[in-house]
Amino acid sequence: MVTVQWYPGHMEKARRDMADHLKAVDMIIELRDARIPMASRNPILDEMAAGKPRLIILSKTDLADPAATEKWTARLRGENRDCLALDLMNDKTCRSRIIASCRALTEAKRQRMIRRGIRPRPMRAMACGIPNCGKSTLINRIAGKNSARTADKPGVTRSLTWIKADPSLEILDTPGVLWPKFDDPKTGSLLAATGAVNEDILNLKDIAMDTIHTVRDLYPGVLEKEYQTDEAVRTDVMLEKIAETRHLLKEGNEPDTERAAIAFLHELRRGKLGRLTLEAADEEN
């Protein structure tokens, strides 16, 4: 398993800014990638926001295995915590479902304010997540306009911004943040495979081979069918088969495995290989 680390200076600044604003918020909205629900969990949040109500949103459900997403959603719900699986790009009910969940999670605080004779103010939520998890899309969906920049690459949002989502809810948009060190190499590899890490620092061939191994374990036959090969080939040979199938050849008709690795990862991220979840809900994490 390849080792991946990416924690540029702007992420450390964002982490400090988030910590400074935590006292001003009533709850956390945490976005995770439905394809990697545990690998996209930022442990920094557990340390910074302990005790605050939390809404976990599994984004990119249109790319994830529906059966696995259902299991993950049930697993991630708990005391003082809700979990919604949402297709932020296409589901028109996203806004109402998110606002309803936030209201439910903060209702106890609202009632305490009322009992003390305080007129309830709008509840405040901090939206957090790893890079490229769909957080800006979420903000735009809730706000009903393009309040946040979106792009299919990590690191677009760099500052904290307040968004008025509803008369009863204000949301603090934050940059995508990773953490200084991934304790499990598989976490870094999965984050890289799904597009949360800057590709410029990666050995994409190693990432692709890790991901091929994971897909073959969880979805036997999917890659063999897509790339017209058999299940007996080694992972490195699979890259050659991908190159041949996609006509990615070097001089002398040699398979270009570097370009094949890039093609495989991009096809995986676009959902061309099907709706795949790269972590099983029944695994111990």
Summary of the structure (lengths in Angstrom):
residues: 285
radius of gyration: 20.4
end to end distance: 16.8
largest distance: 80.5
contacts: 905
relative contact order: 0.16
helix: 44%
strand: 14%
